[in-house]
Amino acid sequence: MSSEKSIVNTVYHAVVISALSVGYAMIGKKALGMKAVDIGKTDANDAIKLVSIVSAAIFTKDYLVQQNIIPDNIMK
């Protein structure tokens, strides 16, 4: 049972971070005019974009959990 909880919570965290990352990437593309990151030809600029998008998503997730807007884990 503990393994099932761990898997479900890991998938939940992955979905939250992925959704926030996609949202921030869309905002960056539409509002800031950023080009999409080409994973096959990653340079320093693309790496900075990826790190900042994922970091913003993690920060937002932590903030939402701290404010009790979303749960920290689905299964306790």
N, C-alpha and C positions, 0 to 999 in steps of 0.2 A: 504494500500500500504506500509506503514511503517513496518508493521509486516512481509510482504513478503520480503522486503529488509533485515530485521534483520535475517530471517531464511536463506536466500540465503547466506548472508555474514558469518553466523555462520557455515554453511555447508562448505563453501569455506575454512575458517580457519581450520576446523577440517580435511579436506582433505589434506591441505598443511602440517600441523603438523604431521598427520599420515604418509604421504608419506616420509617426512624427517626422522621420527622416524624409519620406516622400513628400509630406506636406511642406517642410522647409525647402526642399529642392524645387517644388513648384512655385513657392513664393519667391525664391531667389531667381528663378527663370522669368517669371512674369513681372515682378515688381522691380528687380534690380538688373534685369537683362543679362543674367549670367548664362553662359553656354553650358549645356549638359556635359557632364564628365564623361570622357571616353576612357573606359576601363582598360582597353587594349593599349592605349598610348598615354599612360599616366605620367605626367610631369609634375614639377613642384607646385604649380598653380592648381592642378587637379587634386593633388594630395591635400593641399590646404583647404580646398572646397569640401572634400570628403570629410576631413577631420572636423571642420567647423560645423557641417551639417549634422554629423552624428553626435558631436559634443553638445550642440544645442538641443537635440532630441533627448539625450540623456539628462541634461539639466532640466528640461521641461518635464520629463517623466518624474524625476525626483521631486520637483516642485509640486506637481499634481498629487503625488502620493502624500507629501508633507501637508498639503492643504485638505486632505481627505476627499479629493475629487474623484480619484480612482484608487482602487485597492492596491496594496503592495503585492499581495499574492491572491490568486483566486481560491486555491485550496489551502486550508490551514491544517 
